């Protein structure tokens, strides 16, 4: 789990249960995307809530979630840091 700590002390991350986020302070959770199947059973990751693209189609839900996570890390969580590695 990547945590980005901003200069004013705000911590941002993609939600996960690797650590108890409430231990860091008040937690505000916002939906960043939706991963849903279509009528043909193909999976799509809609990043519209962050003005992002719709990724897909994917044969498996896990592939859509992997693409969603990668896009969020590179474009929302830490674009200035994650693209350097």
MARPA-195696 format. One record per atom (N, C-alpha, C, O): residue number from 1; x, y, z. Coordinates in nm, 2 decimals, always signed. Layout:
<nodes>
<node num="NUM" x="X" y="Y" z="Z"/>
...
</nodes>
This chain:
<nodes>
<node num="1" x="+0.08" y="-0.12" z="+0.00"/>
<node num="1" x="+0.00" y="+0.00" z="+0.00"/>
<node num="1" x="+0.09" y="+0.12" z="+0.00"/>
<node num="1" x="+0.17" y="+0.14" z="+0.09"/>
<node num="2" x="+0.07" y="+0.21" z="-0.10"/>
<node num="2" x="+0.14" y="+0.33" z="-0.10"/>
<node num="2" x="+0.07" y="+0.44" z="-0.03"/>
<node num="2" x="-0.05" y="+0.46" z="-0.05"/>
<node num="3" x="+0.14" y="+0.52" z="+0.05"/>
<node num="3" x="+0.08" y="+0.63" z="+0.12"/>
<node num="3" x="+0.15" y="+0.76" z="+0.08"/>
<node num="3" x="+0.28" y="+0.76" z="+0.07"/>
<node num="4" x="+0.08" y="+0.86" z="+0.04"/>
<node num="4" x="+0.14" y="+0.99" z="+0.00"/>
<node num="4" x="+0.11" y="+1.08" z="+0.11"/>
<node num="4" x="-0.01" y="+1.11" z="+0.14"/>
<node num="5" x="+0.21" y="+1.14" z="+0.18"/>
<node num="5" x="+0.19" y="+1.23" z="+0.28"/>
<node num="5" x="+0.22" y="+1.37" z="+0.23"/>
<node num="5" x="+0.34" y="+1.40" z="+0.19"/>
<node num="6" x="+0.12" y="+1.45" z="+0.22"/>
<node num="6" x="+0.14" y="+1.59" z="+0.17"/>
<node num="6" x="+0.20" y="+1.68" z="+0.27"/>
<node num="6" x="+0.20" y="+1.65" z="+0.39"/>
<node num="7" x="+0.25" y="+1.79" z="+0.23"/>
<node num="7" x="+0.32" y="+1.89" z="+0.32"/>
<node num="7" x="+0.24" y="+1.94" z="+0.44"/>
<node num="7" x="+0.29" y="+1.97" z="+0.54"/>
<node num="8" x="+0.10" y="+1.94" z="+0.42"/>
<node num="8" x="+0.02" y="+1.99" z="+0.53"/>
<node num="8" x="-0.03" y="+1.87" z="+0.62"/>
<node num="8" x="-0.11" y="+1.90" z="+0.71"/>
<node num="9" x="+0.03" y="+1.75" z="+0.59"/>
<node num="9" x="+0.00" y="+1.64" z="+0.68"/>
<node num="9" x="-0.11" y="+1.55" z="+0.63"/>
<node num="9" x="-0.14" y="+1.45" z="+0.69"/>
<node num="10" x="-0.18" y="+1.58" z="+0.52"/>
<node num="10" x="-0.28" y="+1.50" z="+0.47"/>
<node num="10" x="-0.22" y="+1.37" z="+0.41"/>
<node num="10" x="-0.12" y="+1.38" z="+0.34"/>
<node num="11" x="-0.28" y="+1.26" z="+0.43"/>
<node num="11" x="-0.23" y="+1.13" z="+0.38"/>
<node num="11" x="-0.33" y="+1.08" z="+0.28"/>
<node num="11" x="-0.45" y="+1.08" z="+0.30"/>
<node num="12" x="-0.28" y="+1.05" z="+0.16"/>
<node num="12" x="-0.37" y="+0.99" z="+0.05"/>
<node num="12" x="-0.32" y="+0.85" z="+0.02"/>
<node num="12" x="-0.20" y="+0.82" z="+0.03"/>
<node num="13" x="-0.42" y="+0.76" z="-0.02"/>
<node num="13" x="-0.38" y="+0.63" z="-0.06"/>
<node num="13" x="-0.50" y="+0.57" z="-0.13"/>
<node num="13" x="-0.61" y="+0.62" z="-0.13"/>
<node num="14" x="-0.47" y="+0.46" z="-0.20"/>
<node num="14" x="-0.58" y="+0.38" z="-0.25"/>
<node num="14" x="-0.63" y="+0.29" z="-0.13"/>
<node num="14" x="-0.54" y="+0.23" z="-0.07"/>
<node num="15" x="-0.76" y="+0.29" z="-0.11"/>
<node num="15" x="-0.81" y="+0.21" z="+0.01"/>
<node num="15" x="-0.76" y="+0.07" z="+0.00"/>
<node num="15" x="-0.77" y="+0.00" z="-0.10"/>
<node num="16" x="-0.72" y="+0.02" z="+0.12"/>
<node num="16" x="-0.69" y="-0.12" z="+0.14"/>
<node num="16" x="-0.69" y="-0.15" z="+0.29"/>
<node num="16" x="-0.71" y="-0.05" z="+0.37"/>
<node num="17" x="-0.68" y="-0.27" z="+0.32"/>
<node num="17" x="-0.68" y="-0.31" z="+0.46"/>
<node num="17" x="-0.55" y="-0.35" z="+0.52"/>
<node num="17" x="-0.54" y="-0.42" z="+0.62"/>
<node num="18" x="-0.44" y="-0.31" z="+0.45"/>
<node num="18" x="-0.31" y="-0.35" z="+0.49"/>
<node num="18" x="-0.27" y="-0.29" z="+0.63"/>
<node num="18" x="-0.20" y="-0.35" z="+0.71"/>
<node num="19" x="-0.32" y="-0.17" z="+0.65"/>
<node num="19" x="-0.30" y="-0.10" z="+0.78"/>
<node num="19" x="-0.44" y="-0.04" z="+0.82"/>
<node num="19" x="-0.53" y="-0.02" z="+0.74"/>
<node num="20" x="-0.45" y="-0.01" z="+0.95"/>
<node num="20" x="-0.57" y="+0.05" z="+1.00"/>
<node num="20" x="-0.56" y="+0.20" z="+0.98"/>
<node num="20" x="-0.50" y="+0.27" z="+1.05"/>
<node num="21" x="-0.63" y="+0.24" z="+0.87"/>
<node num="21" x="-0.62" y="+0.38" z="+0.83"/>
<node num="21" x="-0.67" y="+0.48" z="+0.94"/>
<node num="21" x="-0.62" y="+0.59" z="+0.95"/>
<node num="22" x="-0.76" y="+0.44" z="+1.02"/>
<node num="22" x="-0.82" y="+0.53" z="+1.12"/>
<node num="22" x="-0.71" y="+0.57" z="+1.22"/>
<node num="22" x="-0.73" y="+0.67" z="+1.29"/>
<node num="23" x="-0.60" y="+0.49" z="+1.23"/>
<node num="23" x="-0.49" y="+0.52" z="+1.32"/>
<node num="23" x="-0.42" y="+0.65" z="+1.28"/>
<node num="23" x="-0.35" y="+0.71" z="+1.36"/>
<node num="24" x="-0.43" y="+0.69" z="+1.15"/>
<node num="24" x="-0.37" y="+0.81" z="+1.10"/>
<node num="24" x="-0.45" y="+0.93" z="+1.13"/>
<node num="24" x="-0.39" y="+1.04" z="+1.11"/>
<node num="25" x="-0.57" y="+0.92" z="+1.17"/>
<node num="25" x="-0.66" y="+1.04" z="+1.19"/>
<node num="25" x="-0.79" y="+1.02" z="+1.13"/>
<node num="25" x="-0.83" y="+0.90" z="+1.10"/>
<node num="26" x="-0.86" y="+1.13" z="+1.11"/>
<node num="26" x="-1.00" y="+1.12" z="+1.04"/>
<node num="26" x="-0.98" y="+1.06" z="+0.90"/>
<node num="26" x="-0.90" y="+1.10" z="+0.83"/>
<node num="27" x="-1.07" y="+0.97" z="+0.87"/>
<node num="27" x="-1.06" y="+0.90" z="+0.74"/>
<node num="27" x="-1.18" y="+0.95" z="+0.65"/>
<node num="27" x="-1.30" y="+0.95" z="+0.70"/>
<node num="28" x="-1.15" y="+0.99" z="+0.53"/>
<node num="28" x="-1.26" y="+1.03" z="+0.44"/>
<node num="28" x="-1.23" y="+0.94" z="+0.31"/>
<node num="28" x="-1.13" y="+0.94" z="+0.25"/>
<node num="29" x="-1.34" y="+0.86" z="+0.28"/>
<node num="29" x="-1.32" y="+0.76" z="+0.17"/>
<node num="29" x="-1.42" y="+0.81" z="+0.06"/>
<node num="29" x="-1.53" y="+0.84" z="+0.08"/>
<node num="30" x="-1.36" y="+0.82" z="-0.06"/>
<node num="30" x="-1.43" y="+0.86" z="-0.18"/>
<node num="30" x="-1.42" y="+0.76" z="-0.29"/>
<node num="30" x="-1.31" y="+0.70" z="-0.31"/>
<node num="31" x="-1.52" y="+0.73" z="-0.36"/>
<node num="31" x="-1.52" y="+0.64" z="-0.47"/>
<node num="31" x="-1.44" y="+0.70" z="-0.59"/>
<node num="31" x="-1.47" y="+0.81" z="-0.63"/>
<node num="32" x="-1.34" y="+0.63" z="-0.64"/>
<node num="32" x="-1.26" y="+0.69" z="-0.75"/>
<node num="32" x="-1.30" y="+0.62" z="-0.88"/>
<node num="32" x="-1.27" y="+0.68" z="-0.99"/>
<node num="33" x="-1.36" y="+0.51" z="-0.87"/>
<node num="33" x="-1.39" y="+0.44" z="-1.00"/>
<node num="33" x="-1.49" y="+0.33" z="-0.97"/>
<node num="33" x="-1.53" y="+0.30" z="-0.86"/>
<node num="34" x="-1.53" y="+0.26" z="-1.08"/>
<node num="34" x="-1.62" y="+0.15" z="-1.07"/>
<node num="34" x="-1.58" y="+0.04" z="-1.16"/>
<node num="34" x="-1.54" y="+0.07" z="-1.28"/>
<node num="35" x="-1.57" y="-0.08" z="-1.11"/>
<node num="35" x="-1.54" y="-0.20" z="-1.20"/>
<node num="35" x="-1.66" y="-0.28" z="-1.21"/>
<node num="35" x="-1.71" y="-0.33" z="-1.11"/>
<node num="36" x="-1.71" y="-0.29" z="-1.33"/>
<node num="36" x="-1.84" y="-0.36" z="-1.35"/>
<node num="36" x="-1.84" y="-0.44" z="-1.48"/>
<node num="36" x="-1.76" y="-0.41" z="-1.57"/>
<node num="37" x="-1.92" y="-0.55" z="-1.49"/>
<node num="37" x="-1.92" y="-0.63" z="-1.61"/>
<node num="37" x="-2.03" y="-0.57" z="-1.70"/>
<node num="37" x="-2.12" y="-0.50" z="-1.66"/>
<node num="38" x="-2.01" y="-0.60" z="-1.83"/>
<node num="38" x="-2.12" y="-0.56" z="-1.93"/>
<node num="38" x="-2.21" y="-0.68" z="-1.95"/>
<node num="38" x="-2.19" y="-0.79" z="-1.89"/>
<node num="39" x="-2.30" y="-0.67" z="-2.04"/>
<node num="39" x="-2.40" y="-0.78" z="-2.07"/>
<node num="39" x="-2.33" y="-0.90" z="-2.14"/>
<node num="39" x="-2.39" y="-1.01" z="-2.14"/>
<node num="40" x="-2.21" y="-0.88" z="-2.19"/>
<node num="40" x="-2.14" y="-0.99" z="-2.25"/>
<node num="40" x="-2.04" y="-1.06" z="-2.15"/>
<node num="40" x="-1.97" y="-1.15" z="-2.19"/>
<node num="41" x="-2.03" y="-1.01" z="-2.03"/>
<node num="41" x="-1.94" y="-1.07" z="-1.93"/>
<node num="41" x="-1.80" y="-1.02" z="-1.93"/>
<node num="41" x="-1.71" y="-1.07" z="-1.87"/>
<node num="42" x="-1.78" y="-0.91" z="-2.01"/>
<node num="42" x="-1.65" y="-0.84" z="-2.01"/>
<node num="42" x="-1.65" y="-0.74" z="-1.90"/>
<node num="42" x="-1.75" y="-0.68" z="-1.87"/>
<node num="43" x="-1.53" y="-0.71" z="-1.85"/>
<node num="43" x="-1.52" y="-0.62" z="-1.74"/>
<node num="43" x="-1.46" y="-0.49" z="-1.78"/>
<node num="43" x="-1.37" y="-0.48" z="-1.87"/>
<node num="44" x="-1.51" y="-0.38" z="-1.72"/>
<node num="44" x="-1.47" y="-0.24" z="-1.75"/>
<node num="44" x="-1.44" y="-0.17" z="-1.62"/>
<node num="44" x="-1.50" y="-0.19" z="-1.52"/>
<node num="45" x="-1.33" y="-0.09" z="-1.62"/>
<node num="45" x="-1.30" y="+0.00" z="-1.51"/>
<node num="45" x="-1.33" y="+0.14" z="-1.55"/>
<node num="45" x="-1.26" y="+0.20" z="-1.64"/>
<node num="46" x="-1.43" y="+0.20" z="-1.49"/>
<node num="46" x="-1.47" y="+0.34" z="-1.52"/>
<node num="46" x="-1.41" y="+0.43" z="-1.42"/>
<node num="46" x="-1.45" y="+0.43" z="-1.30"/>
<node num="47" x="-1.32" y="+0.52" z="-1.47"/>
<node num="47" x="-1.25" y="+0.61" z="-1.38"/>
<node num="47" x="-1.31" y="+0.75" z="-1.39"/>
<node num="47" x="-1.24" y="+0.85" z="-1.36"/>
<node num="48" x="-1.43" y="+0.76" z="-1.44"/>
<node num="48" x="-1.50" y="+0.88" z="-1.46"/>
<node num="48" x="-1.51" y="+0.97" z="-1.33"/>
<node num="48" x="-1.50" y="+1.10" z="-1.35"/>
<node num="49" x="-1.53" y="+0.91" z="-1.21"/>
<node num="49" x="-1.53" y="+1.00" z="-1.09"/>
<node num="49" x="-1.41" y="+1.09" z="-1.08"/>
<node num="49" x="-1.42" y="+1.19" z="-1.01"/>
<node num="50" x="-1.30" y="+1.05" z="-1.14"/>
<node num="50" x="-1.18" y="+1.14" z="-1.13"/>
<node num="50" x="-1.15" y="+1.20" z="-1.27"/>
<node num="50" x="-1.03" y="+1.23" z="-1.30"/>
<node num="51" x="-1.25" y="+1.21" z="-1.35"/>
<node num="51" x="-1.23" y="+1.26" z="-1.49"/>
<node num="51" x="-1.13" y="+1.17" z="-1.57"/>
<node num="51" x="-1.06" y="+1.22" z="-1.66"/>
<node num="52" x="-1.13" y="+1.04" z="-1.54"/>
<node num="52" x="-1.04" y="+0.95" z="-1.61"/>
<node num="52" x="-1.11" y="+0.87" z="-1.72"/>
<node num="52" x="-1.23" y="+0.90" z="-1.74"/>
<node num="53" x="-1.04" y="+0.78" z="-1.78"/>
<node num="53" x="-1.10" y="+0.71" z="-1.89"/>
<node num="53" x="-1.18" y="+0.59" z="-1.84"/>
<node num="53" x="-1.19" y="+0.56" z="-1.72"/>
<node num="54" x="-1.24" y="+0.52" z="-1.94"/>
<node num="54" x="-1.30" y="+0.39" z="-1.92"/>
<node num="54" x="-1.20" y="+0.29" z="-1.98"/>
<node num="54" x="-1.17" y="+0.29" z="-2.09"/>
<node num="55" x="-1.15" y="+0.20" z="-1.89"/>
<node num="55" x="-1.05" y="+0.10" z="-1.93"/>
<node num="55" x="-1.12" y="-0.04" z="-1.96"/>
<node num="55" x="-1.20" y="-0.08" z="-1.88"/>
<node num="56" x="-1.08" y="-0.10" z="-2.07"/>
<node num="56" x="-1.14" y="-0.23" z="-2.10"/>
<node num="56" x="-1.16" y="-0.25" z="-2.24"/>
<node num="56" x="-1.13" y="-0.16" z="-2.32"/>
<node num="57" x="-1.22" y="-0.36" z="-2.28"/>
<node num="57" x="-1.27" y="-0.46" z="-2.20"/>
<node num="57" x="-1.16" y="-0.56" z="-2.15"/>
<node num="57" x="-1.06" y="-0.58" z="-2.21"/>
<node num="58" x="-1.19" y="-0.63" z="-2.04"/>
<node num="58" x="-1.11" y="-0.73" z="-1.98"/>
<node num="58" x="-1.19" y="-0.86" z="-1.96"/>
<node num="58" x="-1.31" y="-0.85" z="-1.93"/>
<node num="59" x="-1.12" y="-0.97" z="-1.98"/>
<node num="59" x="-1.19" y="-1.10" z="-1.97"/>
<node num="59" x="-1.22" y="-1.13" z="-1.82"/>
<node num="59" x="-1.31" y="-1.20" z="-1.79"/>
<node num="60" x="-1.13" y="-1.08" z="-1.73"/>
<node num="60" x="-1.15" y="-1.11" z="-1.59"/>
<node num="60" x="-1.16" y="-0.99" z="-1.51"/>
<node num="60" x="-1.10" y="-0.88" z="-1.54"/>
<node num="61" x="-1.23" y="-1.00" z="-1.40"/>
<node num="61" x="-1.25" y="-0.88" z="-1.31"/>
<node num="61" x="-1.11" y="-0.84" z="-1.25"/>
<node num="61" x="-1.08" y="-0.72" z="-1.24"/>
<node num="62" x="-1.03" y="-0.94" z="-1.22"/>
<node num="62" x="-0.90" y="-0.91" z="-1.16"/>
<node num="62" x="-0.81" y="-0.83" z="-1.26"/>
<node num="62" x="-0.73" y="-0.75" z="-1.21"/>
<node num="63" x="-0.82" y="-0.85" z="-1.39"/>
<node num="63" x="-0.75" y="-0.77" z="-1.48"/>
<node num="63" x="-0.80" y="-0.63" z="-1.48"/>
<node num="63" x="-0.72" y="-0.53" z="-1.49"/>
<node num="64" x="-0.93" y="-0.61" z="-1.47"/>
<node num="64" x="-0.98" y="-0.47" z="-1.47"/>
<node num="64" x="-0.94" y="-0.40" z="-1.34"/>
<node num="64" x="-0.91" y="-0.28" z="-1.35"/>
<node num="65" x="-0.94" y="-0.47" z="-1.23"/>
<node num="65" x="-0.89" y="-0.41" z="-1.10"/>
<node num="65" x="-0.75" y="-0.38" z="-1.11"/>
<node num="65" x="-0.70" y="-0.27" z="-1.06"/>
<node num="66" x="-0.67" y="-0.46" z="-1.17"/>
<node num="66" x="-0.52" y="-0.43" z="-1.18"/>
<node num="66" x="-0.50" y="-0.31" z="-1.27"/>
<node num="66" x="-0.42" y="-0.22" z="-1.23"/>
<node num="67" x="-0.57" y="-0.30" z="-1.38"/>
<node num="67" x="-0.56" y="-0.18" z="-1.47"/>
<node num="67" x="-0.61" y="-0.05" z="-1.39"/>
<node num="67" x="-0.55" y="+0.05" z="-1.40"/>
<node num="68" x="-0.72" y="-0.07" z="-1.32"/>
<node num="68" x="-0.77" y="+0.04" z="-1.24"/>
<node num="68" x="-0.67" y="+0.09" z="-1.14"/>
<node num="68" x="-0.65" y="+0.21" z="-1.13"/>
<node num="69" x="-0.61" y="+0.00" z="-1.07"/>
<node num="69" x="-0.51" y="+0.03" z="-0.96"/>
<node num="69" x="-0.39" y="+0.10" z="-1.03"/>
<node num="69" x="-0.34" y="+0.20" z="-0.97"/>
<node num="70" x="-0.34" y="+0.05" z="-1.14"/>
<node num="70" x="-0.23" y="+0.11" z="-1.20"/>
<node num="70" x="-0.26" y="+0.25" z="-1.25"/>
<node num="70" x="-0.18" y="+0.34" z="-1.23"/>
<node num="71" x="-0.38" y="+0.27" z="-1.31"/>
<node num="71" x="-0.41" y="+0.41" z="-1.35"/>
<node num="71" x="-0.42" y="+0.50" z="-1.24"/>
<node num="71" x="-0.37" y="+0.61" z="-1.24"/>
<node num="72" x="-0.49" y="+0.46" z="-1.13"/>
<node num="72" x="-0.50" y="+0.54" z="-1.01"/>
<node num="72" x="-0.37" y="+0.58" z="-0.95"/>
<node num="72" x="-0.34" y="+0.70" z="-0.91"/>
<node num="73" x="-0.27" y="+0.48" z="-0.94"/>
<node num="73" x="-0.14" y="+0.51" z="-0.88"/>
<node num="73" x="-0.06" y="+0.61" z="-0.97"/>
<node num="73" x="+0.00" y="+0.70" z="-0.92"/>
<node num="74" x="-0.07" y="+0.59" z="-1.10"/>
<node num="74" x="+0.01" y="+0.68" z="-1.19"/>
<node num="74" x="-0.05" y="+0.81" z="-1.22"/>
<node num="74" x="+0.02" y="+0.91" z="-1.24"/>
<node num="75" x="-0.18" y="+0.83" z="-1.21"/>
<node num="75" x="-0.25" y="+0.95" z="-1.25"/>
<node num="75" x="-0.31" y="+1.03" z="-1.13"/>
<node num="75" x="-0.34" y="+1.15" z="-1.15"/>
<node num="76" x="-0.34" y="+0.96" z="-1.02"/>
<node num="76" x="-0.40" y="+1.03" z="-0.91"/>
<node num="76" x="-0.32" y="+1.03" z="-0.79"/>
<node num="76" x="-0.30" y="+1.13" z="-0.72"/>
<node num="77" x="-0.27" y="+0.91" z="-0.75"/>
<node num="77" x="-0.21" y="+0.90" z="-0.62"/>
<node num="77" x="-0.07" y="+0.97" z="-0.62"/>
<node num="77" x="-0.05" y="+1.06" z="-0.53"/>
<node num="78" x="+0.01" y="+0.94" z="-0.71"/>
<node num="78" x="+0.15" y="+1.00" z="-0.71"/>
<node num="78" x="+0.21" y="+1.01" z="-0.85"/>
<node num="78" x="+0.31" y="+0.95" z="-0.88"/>
<node num="79" x="+0.14" y="+1.09" z="-0.93"/>
<node num="79" x="+0.20" y="+1.10" z="-1.07"/>
<node num="79" x="+0.34" y="+1.15" z="-1.08"/>
<node num="79" x="+0.41" y="+1.11" z="-1.17"/>
<node num="80" x="+0.38" y="+1.24" z="-0.99"/>
<node num="80" x="+0.51" y="+1.29" z="-0.99"/>
<node num="80" x="+0.62" y="+1.20" z="-0.93"/>
<node num="80" x="+0.74" y="+1.22" z="-0.96"/>
<node num="81" x="+0.57" y="+1.10" z="-0.85"/>
<node num="81" x="+0.67" y="+1.01" z="-0.79"/>
<node num="81" x="+0.67" y="+0.87" z="-0.86"/>
<node num="81" x="+0.78" y="+0.82" z="-0.89"/>
<node num="82" x="+0.55" y="+0.82" z="-0.88"/>
<node num="82" x="+0.54" y="+0.68" z="-0.94"/>
<node num="82" x="+0.59" y="+0.67" z="-1.08"/>
<node num="82" x="+0.64" y="+0.56" z="-1.12"/>
<node num="83" x="+0.59" y="+0.77" z="-1.16"/>
<node num="83" x="+0.64" y="+0.77" z="-1.29"/>
<node num="83" x="+0.79" y="+0.77" z="-1.30"/>
<node num="83" x="+0.85" y="+0.74" z="-1.41"/>
<node num="84" x="+0.86" y="+0.80" z="-1.19"/>
<node num="84" x="+1.01" y="+0.81" z="-1.19"/>
<node num="84" x="+1.07" y="+0.67" z="-1.17"/>
<node num="84" x="+1.19" y="+0.65" z="-1.19"/>
<node num="85" x="+0.99" y="+0.58" z="-1.11"/>
<node num="85" x="+1.05" y="+0.45" z="-1.08"/>
<node num="85" x="+1.04" y="+0.35" z="-1.20"/>
<node num="85" x="+1.09" y="+0.23" z="-1.18"/>
</nodes>
